[in-house]
């Protein structure tokens, strides 16, 4: 029954590309709805729910970044995969800052695309620890994991589900150097050998939220050749 299939919303104005994406996703067993503009996507989202949104950046009218931002204003949990035609970091960082969970640069490898989709939909396998107490404090920060909210020296922050998952992982394993692959498996549902800079961009975002000086992080530390470590007491890299 189609109701049992994950329902994906594809927002893409390149018709030939959209047809190819729809075909391959449907061959994988997903149900796909396709719209060609940001306005149409926002309208569709008012009356339908989706397991995943695949969102092109360059759209007629309302662009993909704005769509992403508006979705995140009302839904912190639906996974959003951004498609960008640019290879530079600008679109990637902007998309992640607006609330996207991952990105792919066009043209992309079909197998990699399908693996990303599969990983983002594998929500039941994502890291879901017992919640730590609300009001987790470090430095001038207080994080409320259950309500997806934080108070920082810079002000109030609404957190996405991936940000909460990553913070929860760090809080529960404070002081440990957690390998990159393990973070990707636990938070994104990707295999440990997936090549992506999304994790690094998310760390940049957490540092922007919580570090006194993001250029010299004391809480979210890089462990070279391994991954990242969270230290509640702080300390240089």
C-alpha positions in Angstrom: 0.0 0.0 0.0 1.3 3.5 -0.9 0.5 4.7 2.7 3.3 2.5 4.0 5.9 4.0 1.7 7.9 7.0 2.9 6.4 10.1 1.2 9.1 12.5 -0.3 8.5 16.0 -1.5 10.8 17.0 -4.4 11.1 20.7 -5.1 12.9 21.1 -8.4 12.2 23.3 -11.4 14.5 21.4 -13.9 11.9 19.1 -15.4 14.3 16.5 -16.9 16.3 16.2 -13.6 13.1 16.0 -11.6 11.7 13.2 -13.8 14.9 11.3 -13.3 14.9 11.8 -9.5 11.3 10.8 -9.2 11.8 7.7 -11.3 14.8 6.5 -9.3 13.1 7.2 -6.0 10.0 5.4 -7.0 12.1 2.4 -8.1 13.5 2.4 -4.6 10.0 2.0 -3.2 9.3 5.6 -2.2 6.2 7.7 -2.9 7.2 11.1 -4.5 5.3 14.3 -4.9 7.0 16.9 -7.2 6.5 20.6 -7.3 8.4 23.2 -9.4 8.5 26.3 -7.2 9.0 27.4 -3.6 5.4 28.8 -3.5 4.0 25.4 -4.5 6.1 23.6 -2.0 4.9 25.9 0.9 1.3 25.5 -0.2 1.7 21.7 -0.4 3.2 21.6 3.1 0.2 23.3 4.6 -2.0 20.2 4.1 0.4 17.2 3.6 3.2 15.7 5.7 6.4 14.2 4.3 9.2 11.9 5.5 11.8 14.0 3.6 12.0 17.2 1.6 14.5 17.4 -1.3 14.9 21.0 -2.1 16.7 22.8 -5.0 18.3 26.1 -4.1 17.7 28.0 -7.4 13.9 28.1 -7.8 11.6 30.6 -9.5 10.0 33.1 -7.0 10.7 32.0 -3.5 14.2 30.4 -3.4 15.1 27.1 -1.6 16.8 28.9 1.3 13.6 30.8 2.1 11.5 27.6 1.8 13.9 25.8 4.2 13.8 28.6 6.7 10.0 28.7 6.6 9.7 25.0 7.1 12.0 25.1 10.0 10.0 27.8 11.7 7.1 25.3 12.1 8.8 21.9 11.9 12.1 21.1 13.5 12.0 17.4 12.6 11.4 16.8 8.9 14.7 16.0 7.2 15.7 18.5 4.4 18.2 17.7 1.7 19.5 20.7 -0.2 20.5 20.5 -3.9 22.9 23.2 -5.0 24.5 23.8 -8.4 27.5 25.6 -6.9 30.6 23.7 -5.7 31.7 26.5 -3.3 30.9 26.6 0.4 28.5 29.5 0.2 25.3 27.7 -0.7 26.2 24.8 1.6 26.8 26.9 4.7 23.7 29.1 3.9 21.5 26.0 3.5 22.7 24.4 6.8 22.4 27.7 8.6 18.7 28.0 7.4 18.0 24.5 8.8 18.9 22.0 6.1 20.2 18.6 7.3 22.5 17.9 4.4 23.3 19.0 0.9 24.5 17.5 -2.5 26.1 19.4 -5.3 24.8 19.0 -8.8 25.6 17.0 -10.8 25.6 14.3 -8.2 26.3 10.5 -8.3 22.9 8.6 -8.3 24.2 6.0 -5.9 25.4 8.6 -3.5 22.1 10.4 -3.7 20.1 7.3 -3.0 22.4 6.4 -0.1 21.9 9.9 1.4 18.1 9.6 1.0 18.1 6.1 2.6 20.2 7.4 5.5 18.0 10.4 6.2 14.9 8.2 6.1 16.4 5.6 8.5 15.0 7.6 11.5 14.3 4.6 13.7 18.0 3.7 13.6 19.1 7.2 14.5 20.7 7.8 17.9 17.8 8.1 20.5 19.3 8.0 24.0 17.3 8.6 27.1 17.0 12.3 27.4 19.3 14.1 29.8 17.8 16.6 32.2 16.4 19.7 30.7 18.5 22.7 31.5 21.9 21.2 30.7 24.4 23.9 31.6 27.9 24.7 30.3 29.5 28.1 30.5 27.0 30.8 29.8 24.8 28.3 28.0 21.7 26.3 29.0 20.3 23.6 26.6 16.8 22.2 26.8 16.9 19.1 24.7 13.2 18.1 25.3 11.9 21.4 24.0 14.5 21.9 21.3 15.6 25.2 22.8 18.8 26.9 24.1 19.8 30.0 26.0 23.2 31.3 25.1 25.2 34.5 25.6 24.1 35.5 22.1 20.4 35.0 22.9 17.7 32.4 22.5 18.1 29.6 19.9 15.6 27.2 18.5 17.3 23.9 17.7 16.6 21.4 14.9 16.3 17.6 15.6 19.7 16.9 14.2 21.2 19.6 16.4 19.5 18.0 19.4 20.7 14.6 18.5 24.2 15.8 18.1 24.2 17.7 21.4 22.6 14.7 23.2 25.4 12.4 21.9 28.1 14.9 23.0 26.5 15.4 26.4 26.2 11.6 27.1 29.8 11.0 26.1 31.4 14.1 27.5 35.2 14.0 27.4 35.3 11.2 24.8 36.9 11.7 21.4 34.0 10.5 19.1 35.1 9.4 15.6 33.6 11.2 12.7 32.1 8.0 11.3 30.4 7.2 14.5 28.8 10.6 14.7 27.5 10.2 11.1 26.0 6.8 11.9 24.4 7.9 15.1 23.1 11.3 14.1 22.5 11.1 10.3 22.1 7.4 9.8 24.8 7.3 7.2 27.5 4.6 6.9 30.7 5.5 8.7 32.7 5.8 5.5 30.4 8.4 3.9 32.4 11.4 2.6 30.6 14.6 3.6 31.5 17.9 5.1 28.1 18.3 6.6 29.3 17.2 10.0 32.0 19.9 10.0 29.5 22.6 9.0 27.2 21.5 11.9 30.1 21.8 14.3 30.7 25.3 13.0 27.0 26.1 13.7 27.2 24.7 17.3 30.3 26.7 17.9 28.6 29.8 16.6 25.8 29.2 19.1 27.7 28.2 22.2 31.4 29.2 22.1 32.6 32.6 23.6 34.9 32.8 20.6 34.0 30.3 17.7 37.4 30.7 16.2 39.0 29.3 19.4 36.5 26.7 20.6 36.7 25.4 24.2 33.6 23.2 24.4 33.3 21.6 21.0 36.9 20.5 20.3 38.4 19.0 17.2 40.4 15.8 17.8 42.7 15.7 14.8 42.6 12.4 12.9 39.7 11.2 14.9 36.6 13.5 15.2 35.2 15.7 17.9 35.0 15.9 21.7 32.7 17.9 24.0 34.1 19.2 27.2 31.6 20.8 29.7 34.4 22.5 31.6 36.0 23.9 28.4 39.6 23.8 27.3 41.5 24.7 24.2 42.0 22.4 21.2 
